[in-house]
C-alpha cells in the first residue's frame, strides 16, 4: 500500500509543477532579452556620445528610456531596487540635458518631470539626485517662461544645497583614513547658481573649486551638464575630457 502511494505521488509531482517552471523560464528569457536589448542600446548611445553625434545619442537614449520604463512598469519588483535609480541617473538625466541643449524644451520637460515623479517613489534616491533633477527642471522652466514654478523650485533648494555635501570628509575624526574629496558645499551652491539665474557666479565658483580641488570630478561634471543644457556641446565635451584627465592623470 505504501509503495503504491509513493509511486502515485511521484507520478503526480511533475504534473503539478510542470507549469510553474515553464512560466519561470519564459519570464527569465524575457528578462534576459530585455536586459540584452538595453545593454546594446546603452553601448550604442555611449559610442554616439564619443563620436559627438548628439542626434543619434538622443534617439538611442529615448529608445532605451521607452523600453526600460515599459519593462519596469510590467513588474517593478522583478529586478533589484536600483533599476529605477539607474534609468534616471545614467540615461534619463543625460537625455533631458541633450534635449534641452537642442532646444527640444517640451520633450526635456517631460523627461525631468517623469524623473521627479519616479524619484519621489524611489526609496534609495536621496536629495542629491532629487535636487539635481529639479534644478535642471527649474532652469528649463525659466527658459520656457514658466518663471513662478522655476522660482518655487529654486526657493525650495536654496538653503538646502550647501548641506548636501556637509560631512563627507568627517570620517577621519573617528580614526578612518581621510578619503579623497568627492564633493564640496561650494559645488552644490554653484549648481544652484547655474540653475537659478546666477550663471556668472556659478561658473566662477566652479572654476575656483577646480583650482582648489583639481582631482575632484564633480566640479567638471557640473560644468559639463551646464554646457550640455546650454547647447554648447564643444565646451561640454571639453569639461568631460578635463574631468577624466584630472581623475586618471592621463
N, C-alpha and C positions, 0 to 999 in steps of 0.2 A: 504493500500500500504506500509506504513512504517513498519507495523507489519510483512508483508511478507518479506520485505527486511532484517529486523533484523534476522528473523528466517533463511533466506538463508545464511546470513553471519555467524551465529552461527554454521550452519551445515558445512560450508566451512572451518572454522578456524582449526578444528582438522586435516583435510586432508592436509592443507598447512604446518602445523608444526609437523606432526607426525614423519617425517623422522629425523628431527633435534634432538629431544630428544633421539631417539634410537641411533643415532651416538654418541651423547654426553655420553650416558650411556655406550656404548661399549668402548669409549675412557677412561672413568673413571674406568671401570672394568679392562682394560688392564693396566692402570697406577697403580691401586691398586695391581694387580697381580705381576707386575714387582717390585714394592716397597716391597712387601712381600718377594719375592724371594731374593732381595738384602739384606733385613734385616736379613733373615735367613743365607745367606752366610757370612755376616758381623759377626753375632753371632758365627757361627761355626769357622770362622777364629780367632776370639778372644779366643775361647776355645782351639783351637790348639796352639795358642800363649802361653796361660797359661800352657799348658802341655809341651811346648818346642818342639813340633812336627813341625820342620821347613818345611819339605817337604809337609806336609798336609796344613800348613798355606799358603805356596806358591801356591799350587793348588787351594785353596779356593779363595785367593786374585786374582789369574789370572781369575777364573771364574767370580768373582764379577766385575773385570775390563772389561772383554769382554761384559758382559750383560749390565753394566752401560753405557759404551760408545755406544753400539748399540742402547739403548733406547734414549740416548742423541742425537744421530745422526738423529733419526726419527723426533724428534721435540725438538730442543734445547731451545725453549721458553715455553715448556709446563709446566715447574715447576718454582721454584724460581731461582734467579740469582746465587745462591751459589752452585748449583748442580755440576758444573764442578770443582769448587774450592774444594768441599767436596771430590769428587772422587780422586783427586790428593793428597790432604793433608792427608786424612785418610786411603787411600788404596794404591794408586799407588807409592807414595814415599816410604812407608814401603816395598812394593813389590819389587821395584828396589833395595833397600838395601839388602833384603834377597837373591835376585838373584845374586847380586854381591858377597855376602858372601858365596854363594855356588858355586862360580866361573862360573856361567852361564852368562858370560860377555856380549855376544851378545844380549841376551834377556833383560838384565838390561839396555843396551844402548838404545834399542827400547823404553823401558818404559820412561827413562829420556828424550829422545828426543821428544816423544809424549807429555810428561808433558810440555816441553819447548814451543812447538807449541801451546798447549791449553792455557797455562798461558798468552802467548802473546795476545791471543784473549779475555781474561777474564778481564773485567774492574774492578772487585773488587780485583784482585790479585796485591799485592804490591811487592816492591823489596825484602822484607823479604823472601817470599816463592820462588820468582824467583831466588834469589841468592842461596838459599838452594838447589834447584833442579840443577842449573847449576854447582855449586861447587861439588855436588855429581857426576855429569856427568864428570867434569874435572878430578877428582881423578880416575874414571873408565877409562877414555881415556888414562891417563898416564899409567895405569896398562896394557892397551891393546897395548901400544907402539905408540899411536897417540899423540905424545908429542906436536906438534905445536898447535893443536886445544886446548889441555889442557892448554898450556901456554897462549893462547889468552884469554880463559875464565878467568883464574886466574888474568891476567893483567887487564882485564875489571873491576873486582870486588875488586882488592887490595886496591885502595884508597877510595872505597865506603863503605866498611864493617863497619868501626868504626862509620860512621854517621847513619847507620840504627837504632842504639839503642839510638842515641842522643835525648835528650829532653823528654825521657819517665818519668823522675822524676821531671819535672819542674812545675807541676800543683800547688805545694804548694806555689809558688811565687805569685800566684793570689788568695791566701786565701783558696785554695782547700786542704783538708787534704792529707798529703803525703801517696801515695799508696805503697803497697809492691813492691819492685823492681822486675820486670819481665824479665829484660834483661840488659846487660851492653855492652859498646863498646868492652871491653876485650873479652867477649864471642864471639862476632862477629869476632874479629880478630883471635881468636882461631879456629873458624870454617874455616876461610880461610887457616890458617896454616895446619890444618888437611887434607885439600883437595889439598893443593898445595905444597906438598913436604917438609913440616916443621912439621912433626908429633911430634917430641920431644918437640919443642917449644909450639905446640898447646896443648899437654897433660899437660905440666907444667902450662900453663896459665889457663886451665880448672880446674885443681886441686887447683890452687890459688883462683879462683873465688868460688869454693865450700867451701873453708876455710873462705873466706871473707863474702860470702852470702850463708850460709848453707841451707836456705829455698827457694832459687831461683831454680825453676825446670829446667829452660832452660840449665843450665850447665850439669845436668845429662842427659838431652835429647841429647845434642850434643855428649856427651861421649858415650851414648848408640848407637847412629846412627853410630858413627865411628867404634865401635867394631862389630856391625852387618855387616857393609860393609867389614870388615876385616875377617869375618867368625869366630870371637871369640864370640860365642853365650853365653858362660858362663859369660864372663865379661859384655856383653851387657845386659843380664838379671839382673845381679847384679846392674849395673848402673841404670836400670829402677826401680828396687826394692828400691834402696837407695833414688832415687828421690821421689818416692811415700811416703816413710817414712819421708823424710825431709819436705815434704809439709803437710802431715796429722799428723805427730808426732807419728805415730804408726809403 
